[in-house]
């Protein structure tokens, strides 16, 4: 067995080396060999895995922001809030319906004092609180609007409970009270009803409660 070999790389092209054994004056041993590229392959594989993982993470974050992130409360409110612009059929006289229409026209025109003057003459206490809720909601005073709607909901033997629950749910969104907003929309979404509030409440719940 020859010891103390003196190897020297004489030439290196494309991963192949020409090696000379210079340990002897009489003999020089040259041979061609391929570098062990196992480590190179492992390093390349690791690099590919790292790059793929980073790209996957970025795509997940991007996808989440675009498709999975909850819609903000303000956007939901704007998407689903429709001003109370239709008259609810009641047994009241035509003159009374005319006064309600006039009251609501004042609200639309931001003439709140004139609207309150008409509301204050309403003898039906439930209707009075409901229209005060409509007025305060239009003004952007959502907490006061909720108080008025809650009065209607507590006196639950009336035709305005569902719409009061819907409007108060939207007001809760505005004041960032997600717990009470969830409760209202959950109640409206239950059962087999297919009305507007039922379907829209289900959509709101899907958007903000994951």
For each residue, the residues with C-beta under 8 A, 3 or more apart:
1:
2: 5 23
3:
4: 23
5: 2 21 23
6: 21 22 23
7: 19 20 21 22
8: 19 20 22
9: 12 17 18 19
10: 17 18 19 20 30
11: 17 18
12: 9 16 17 18
13: 16
14:
15: 34 35 37
16: 12 13 32 33 34 35
17: 9 10 11 12 32 33 35
18: 9 10 11 12 30 31 32
19: 7 8 9 10 29 30 31 32 33
20: 7 8 10 28 29 30
21: 5 6 7 24 27 28 29 30
22: 6 7 8 28
23: 2 4 5 6
24: 21 27 28
25:
26:
27: 21 24
28: 20 21 22 24
29: 19 20 21
30: 10 18 19 20 21
31: 18 19
32: 16 17 18 19
33: 16 17 19
34: 15 16 37
35: 15 16 17 40
36: 39
37: 15 34 40 41
38: 41 42
39: 36 42 43
40: 35 37 43 44
41: 37 38 44 45
42: 38 39 45 46
43: 39 40 46 47
44: 40 41 47 48
45: 41 42 48 49
46: 42 43 49 50
47: 43 44 50 51
48: 44 45 51 52
49: 45 46 52 53
50: 46 47 53 54
51: 47 48 54 55
52: 48 49 55 56
53: 49 50 56 57
54: 50 51 57 58
55: 51 52 58 59
56: 52 53 59 60
57: 53 54 60 61
58: 54 55 61 62
59: 55 56 62 63
60: 56 57 63 64
61: 57 58 64 65
62: 58 59 65 66
63: 59 60 66 67 68
64: 60 61 67 68 69
65: 61 62 68 69
66: 62 63 69
67: 63 64
68: 63 64 65 210
69: 64 65 66
70: 207 208 209 210
71: 75 76 79 207 208
72: 75 76
73: 76 77 173 174 176 178 181 208
74: 77 78 173 174
75: 71 72 78 79
76: 71 72 73 79 80 173 204 207 208
77: 73 74 80 81 170 173 174
78: 74 75 81
79: 71 75 76
80: 76 77 170 200 204
81: 77 78 170
82: 85
83: 108 134 138
84: 104 134 163 167
85: 82 104 108
86:
87: 97 100 101
88: 159 160 163
89:
90: 96 97 159
91:
92: 96 97
93: 96 97
94: 97 98
95: 98 99
96: 90 92 93 99 100
97: 87 90 92 93 94 100 101
98: 94 95 101 102
99: 95 96 102 103 118 121
100: 87 96 97 103 104 118 131
101: 87 97 98 104 105
102: 98 99 105 106 118
103: 99 100 106 107 115 118 119 131
104: 84 85 100 101 107 108 115 131 134
105: 101 102 108 109
106: 102 103 109 111 112 114 115 118
107: 103 104 110 111 112 115 134 135 138
108: 83 85 104 105 138
109: 105 106
110: 107 138
111: 106 107 114 115
112: 106 107 115 116 135 139
113: 116 117
114: 106 111 117 118
115: 103 104 106 107 111 112 118 119 131 135
116: 112 113 119 120 132 135
117: 113 114 120 121
118: 99 100 102 103 106 114 115 121 122
119: 103 115 116 122 128 131 132 135
120: 116 117 128
121: 99 117 118
122: 118 119 125 127 128 131
123:
124: 127 128
125: 122 128 129 155
126: 129 130 151 152 155 158 160
127: 122 124 130 131 160
128: 119 120 122 124 125 131 132
129: 125 126 132 133 148 149 151 152
130: 126 127 133 134 148 149 152 160 163 164
131: 100 103 104 115 119 122 127 128 134 135
132: 116 119 128 129 135 136 144 145 148
133: 129 130 136 137 145 146 147 148 149 152 164 167 168
134: 83 84 104 107 130 131 137 138 145 167
135: 107 112 115 116 119 131 132 138 139 145
136: 132 133 139 141 142 144 145 148
137: 133 134 140 141 142 145 167 170 171
138: 83 107 108 110 134 135
139: 112 135 136
140: 137
141: 136 137 144 145
142: 136 137 145 146 171 172 174 175
143: 146 147 171 175
144: 132 136 141 147 148
145: 132 133 134 135 136 137 141 142 148 149 167 168 171
146: 133 142 143 149 150 168 171 172 175
147: 133 143 144 150 151
148: 129 130 132 133 136 144 145 151 152
149: 129 130 133 145 146 152 153 164 165 167 168 171
150: 146 147 153 154 164 168
151: 126 129 147 148 154 155
152: 126 129 130 133 148 149 155 158 160 161 164
153: 149 150 156 161 164 165 168
154: 150 151
155: 125 126 151 152 158
156: 153 161
157:
158: 126 152 155 161
159: 88 90
160: 88 126 127 130 152 163 164
161: 152 153 156 158 164 165
162: 165 166 188 197
163: 84 88 130 160 166 167 197
164: 130 133 149 150 152 153 160 161 167 168
165: 149 153 161 162 168 169 184 187 188 197
166: 162 163 169 170 184 188 197 200 201
167: 84 133 134 137 145 149 163 164 170 171
168: 133 145 146 149 150 153 164 165 171 172 180 184
169: 165 166 172 173 180 181 184 185 188 201 204
170: 77 80 81 137 166 167 173 174 181
171: 137 142 143 145 146 149 167 168 174 175
172: 142 146 168 169 175 177 178 180 181 184
173: 73 74 76 77 169 170 176 177 178 181 208
174: 73 74 77 142 170 171
175: 142 143 146 171 172
176: 73 173
177: 172 173 180 181
178: 73 172 173 181 182 208 209
179: 182 183
180: 168 169 172 177 183 184
181: 73 169 170 172 173 177 178 184 185 208
182: 178 179 185 186 205 209
183: 179 180 186 187
184: 165 166 168 169 172 180 181 187 188 201
185: 169 181 182 188 189 201 204 205
186: 182 183 189 190 201 205
187: 165 183 184 190
188: 162 165 166 169 184 185 197 198 201
189: 185 186 198 201 202 205
190: 186 187
191: 198
192:
193: 198
194: 198 199
195: 198 199
196: 199 200
197: 162 163 165 166 188 200 201
198: 188 189 191 193 194 195 201 202
199: 194 195 196 202 203
200: 80 166 196 197 203 204
201: 166 169 184 185 186 188 189 197 198 204 205
202: 189 198 199 205 206
203: 199 200 206 207
204: 76 80 169 185 200 201 207 208
205: 182 185 186 189 201 202 208 209
206: 202 203 209
207: 70 71 76 203 204
208: 70 71 73 76 173 178 181 204 205
209: 70 178 182 205 206
210: 68 70
